[in-house]
């Protein structure tokens, strides 16, 4: 096995937490109809059941970074796998609504921990030439998980066996749990904990002797300079700006409207000429496929073109699709024409999102934070992601009911304009820059947009 192949296997195993993220977040859409038949749930109970995953992810992401910085990336990934297994089994085996909600909360907690830890872990092991696409495997696996949940929901739509639908999530969780035993710890975390000998051995397994020695020197140099702690992270302007970058990318990932499609596309389709449940579900599954394929395509250019250019182009493309949907629902009266406008715009939206802001929301935060608080910083970024997710998920039905679909997507359109401006003026290009050089720029109080520049 070559050293590059070794890195790919490590990144793929780490990205399994992304597959679980996508599957467990997405499977509830198909399972909910049959769960309701089993338990005759009230509207309030259904709402809590759906909300538990983003709520659990929000709560755990706030503390998961500190757990990762304290105990290491590897142990935190193991905790992620165990929590996924526990949540899936509780949901699949329970005969009580309360325990079903608790199981979904555990799945959310696992998602929050995994989405804070996996991108950082891969980022710290990968070299600067391949870091972009290796970290982006996590996002690809999220979209694969979502698409897989749509396929499983369709496959079980006749039997209605929601226990199997949710319980199948145990399989990749067990694979992740076993894989963690064979994964190395992050050498950067080990050096920060004064375990340089272990770190050196891991680097020699992954890189040539010359490369490993250079990386050891760079990491040890930055660890000596890195006096950042939790208190300083929130007090010093130079650190607040990286929190701003991570929070902005994460927040706008959700508020440009991605989960209005993921959670409510069938509902919106039914307000057009594609009103039958079968048609609405089929087109929603097709949207998921486009998102998977576009995210996979980003693997082939994110380390050549960079992060920022696709981010700006993709966000502008999203802007145009939101404008088309807004004008369509405001002006078009023919239901079938409106259905086609929404479908085509949604597919184009997914394509642009998958090559731009989708990958950026986990990649950029995993690169910009100082080593000693990288886990904490990533946790803060992910918390903004899930906080925005909860807000969007909660408000979309109310906005549609009181103001209409055009108003909803008009709001997303305005937010996306703000997002594009923030990305243009503040987001750095980090392609080809080592994590240590980025940290030197942070410590030198370089402007946000220049944090990725070489020395």
N, C-alpha and C positions, 0 to 999 in steps of 0.2 A: 504494500500500500504506500502510495506517495504521500508526502507531507500535505499537499493540497487536498488530496482525497480525505485525509484524516480530518482536516479542518471542516470539510463539507459534511462529513458524517456527524461531527460534533454539533455543527450549526443546525443540521436537520433534526437531531435528537432534541436539542433545545427548543426548536420550533414546534415540536409536538404540543407544547403548552398552548401555542397559537391555534392548532387544530382543535383542541379541546375548548378553547375560548369560543371559536366560531360555531362549533357544533352545539355546545350547551346553551349558548345565547340564542341560536337560531331554532333549535328543535321545539321550543315552547309554542311557536306559531302554529305548527302542525298538530302538536299534542293537545293543545288547550281545548279544542272542541270535544275530544274524547274524555279528557279529564273531567270536564264539566258534566258529562253524562254519568260518570262514575260517582261524583261527589255532589252533584246539583249545587254547584258553588254560586254564591251571590256575586253580584258585579264587583262589590268591594273586595271579596276574596280573590276573584280573578285578577283584579288590579294589583293586589299585593303579590300574587304569585308571579306575575310578569315583572313587577318592579324589583323583586328581591335580587335578581342577578345584577343589574346595574347598581343597585344600592349596596350590595355586598362588595362589588368590585370597587366602588367609590371608597367605602370604609377601609378595606384592606390595603388599597393602593397608598393611602396616607401613611400607613405604618410599615408597609412591606419594604420600602427602601432602607429604613433603619435596620430591619431584620437582616436584609441582604448585606448591608455594610458591617453588621456585627458578627453574623455567623457564616458569611460567605455565600457566593452565588450557587454553589453546588447543593448545599444543604437546603437552601431556600427553594430550589427547583424540586428537591425531594418532597419538601413540605407541600408544594403545589400539587404534585401527583397524588399524595395521600389525601389531600382535601378534595380533589376531584373524585377520587374513588369513593370516599365517604358520602359526598353529596349525591352522586349518581345512584349509589345503592339505597340510600334513604328514600330518594324519590321513587325508585323503581319498586321498592318492597313495601312502602307504607300503605296503610289503609285509613289514614287520618289526614285531614287537610292541613292541620297545624304542622305535622312532620313533613308534609310535602313542601310547605313554604320554607321550613327550616332547611330542608335539603337543597332547595333552590338558592337560599341565602349562602350556604356553604359553597355551592358552585360559583356564585358571584365572588366570594372571598378568594377562591382558587384562581379565578380569572384575573382579579386585581393583583394578586401576588405574582402570577406568571407573566402578566403583561408588563410589570415593572422590572422583573428580573431577567427574563430571557433575552431581550434586546441588549441589555447592558453586558450580560455574560458573553454573548457572541461578539459584541463590539470590542471587548477587552481581549479576546483571544485572536481575532482576525487582524491581518495586516492592513495597512491603509489602502493598498491597491485593490483589495477584494472585500473590504469591510461593508461597503454599501449593499451589495447583492446578498452577502451572507446574512446580514442583519435583516434584510428585506424578506428572507425566507420565512421569518415569523409572520409577516403580513400576508404572504402568499398562503401560508397554512391557515390563517384566520379565515380567509375567503374560501379556501377549500373546505374548511369545517362548516361554514355557513351553507355552501352549496350542497355538501353531503347531507346536512340536516334537511334541506329541501327535498333531496332525492329520497331519503329515508321516510320523510313525512308522506311523500307521494306513494311510496311502496306500501306503507302501512295504512293508507287511507281507507282501504276496504275492510281490514280486520279491526282497525281502531285500537290496536294494542299499544297504548301509550306507555305502558311500563317498559316494554322492550325498546321503544323509541328512545326513551331517556336512558335506560340501562345500558344500551350499546356504547355509551360514552365511557364505560368502565374499561373497555378494551384498549383504546389508545392511552388511557391514564395508567394502566398496568405496564404497558410498554415503556412509557416515560419513566415510571418508578424504577423499572429494571435498568433502563439505559443510564440513569443518573449514576449508578454504581460504577460505571465504566468511563464516565466523563472526568476530565481533569478539572481541578479548581482553576479559577481565573488567576494567572500569574501576577497580574497587577494588584489584585486583592491580597495575594500572599505577600508580596513585597511590602505593601502598606502595613501588613501585620508582622513585619520583621521575620518572614519565613522565606528568605531569598534563595536558599538552597533548593527548596521544593519548587519554587518558581523557575529557577534556572533549568532544572530537569524537564519541566513541562515545556518550556520554550525550545529546548533542544529536541524534544519529540516533534515539535511542530515546524521548526525552522532550521536552516543551516546553522553551523556553529558561529559563523560570522554574523548572521542576522540575529541569532539569539543573544550573542554578546552585546551587540549594539542596542537591542531592545532592553536588555538588563540595565545597561548604562543610562539610557534615556529615562526609564521608569524610576530608577533609584535617584537620579538627579531631580526629577520632579517631585518625588516623595519627600526629599529633604526640604524643598521650597514650599511644599504644600502644607500650609498650617490652617487650612480651612476646616471649620467645624460648623455645627448646626447654627450656633449663635451668629458667627460671622456671615454665614450664608444669607441671613436675612437682614444684616446690618450694613454691609458694605455694598456700595453702588455697583462695583465690578461684578459682584455675584448676583445681585438682584437682576441684572440684565440677562444673565443666562437663565434664571428662573422665568423671566418674561418671555424669552425665546421659546423655551420648552412649553410653557403654559399656552402661549399664543398658537403655536402649531397644533397642539393637542385640542384646544378649545375650538378652533376654526374647523378642524377635521369633522367635528360633529355638527357645528352650527351652519355649515353650508348645505345641510339637508340630507346627508347620506342615510340616516336612520328613519327619515320620513319615508324613504323608499323601502328600506329593509323591513321595517315594522308594519307599514301601513299601505304598501303598494296595492295589495288586493282590494282594500277598502276604497282606495282612490279609483282603481280601475272600474269598480262597480258604479261609480258616478258617471261613467262614460258608456260608450257602445259595447264595451267588453264587460258586461254586467254579470255573466254567469260565473259561479265560483270556480268551475273547472278551468275556464278560459283565464280568469284573473290569476289563479294559482300557477298555471302553465307559464304565462308571460313573466310572472315574478321569478320563477325558477330560471327562466332564460336570462333575466337580468342578472341573477347571481352568477350564471356561467360567464357572461361578459365581464363581470367584475373580476372573476378568477383569472380569466385569460389575460386581461389587461394588466393585472398585478404581476402575473408571471412574466409578461413582456418587459416590465420595468427592470427585471433582473439583468437583462442584456445590455442596458445602457446607463444604469445609475452610477457605475464607476467610471464610465467614459465621458458621458455628457455632464454628470454631476447631479446635485440635489436641487439647486435653485432654479435652473432653467426649466426643467420639467414641471416644477412646482408652479412657476408663474404661468407657463403655457396652459397647464392643466386647469388651474384655477380660473383662467380667462375662459376656457372652454366650458367649464361648469357654469360660469356666469351667463353664457349665451343660452345654455339649455334651460336654466331657471327662468330666463326672460321669455323663452318660447312657451314654457308651461304656464307662466303667469298670464301672458297675453292670450294663450289658447283658452284657458278657463274663464277669462274675463270677456272674451269677444266671440268665441265659436259656440254656436247653438246646436249644431249637428252632433249628436252623441258619438257616431262612428268616427267622424273626422277628429273629434276631440280625443277619442281613444287612441287613434293612430299618432296624433301629436304627442300625447303623453308617453306612449310606448317608445317611439323613436327618440324623444328627448331623454327619457329615462335610460335607454341603452347607451346613448352618447354620454350622458352624465356618468354612468358607471365606468365607461371606457376612460374618460378623463380623470376620474377620481382614482382609478386603479394605477395610473402611471404617475400620479403627482402627489396629492396631499395624503392619500392613503399610506404609501410607504414612508413619507416624510414624518408622519406623526409619531413613529417609534424610532426611526433612524436618527433624526437630528437630535432629539433629547438624549439619546444614548451616547452621543459624541461630545457634547458641549460642557458637561459638568466636571468640576475637579474630582480627582480620583477618590479622595477620602470621603466625599459626600455624593459620589455618582449614583449610588443606589437611592439615597434620599431624594436627590434631584429628579431622578427618573420617576420615583414614586409621586412627587408633587405634580409632574407633568401628566402622568397617567390619571391622577385624581382630577385634574381639570378636564381631561378627556371624558371620564365617567360622569363627572358632575354635569357637563354639558349634555351628555347622553341622557341622563335622568330628566333634565329639563325638557329636552326635545321630545322624548318619549311621552312625558306627561302632558305637554301643551298641545301637541299636534291634533289630537281628537277634538279638544275644546276649540281651537282656532278654526278647524274645518267646520264644526257645528255652528259656531257663532258668526264667523266672517267669510267662510268659503275657502276653497282650494286656492283660488287666485291670490288671496291675501296671504295665505301661508307661504306660497312660493315667492311672492313679492317680498316678504320679509327675509327669506333666505337670499334673495337676489341682493338686497341692500347689505346684508351681513357679508356676502361674498365680495362685494366691492371693497369693504373695509379690510377683509382678509387679504386681498390682492395687494393693497397698499402697504399693509404691515409686512407682508412677505418681501415686497420689493425694497423697502427702506431698512428693514431690520434683520432679515434672515441671512446668515452667512453661507458661503459655499465652502463645504468641508471636504469635498472630493480630494483624495490624494494627500491629505494632511494627517499626520499622526495625532493620536489623542494627546500625546505629551506636548506637541507644538500648539495645539488648540488651547491646552491648559496654560502654557506660557503666555499666550495672548490674553487669556482671561486675567491672569495675575498681573499683566502689564497694563490692564485697563484699556485694551484696544476697543474701538467702537464695535458694536454688535455686528454690523454688516461685514467687518473685516476679521472676525475671529478665526476664520479658516485660512487666512493667508500664511504663506511660508515665511520663515524668518529671513 
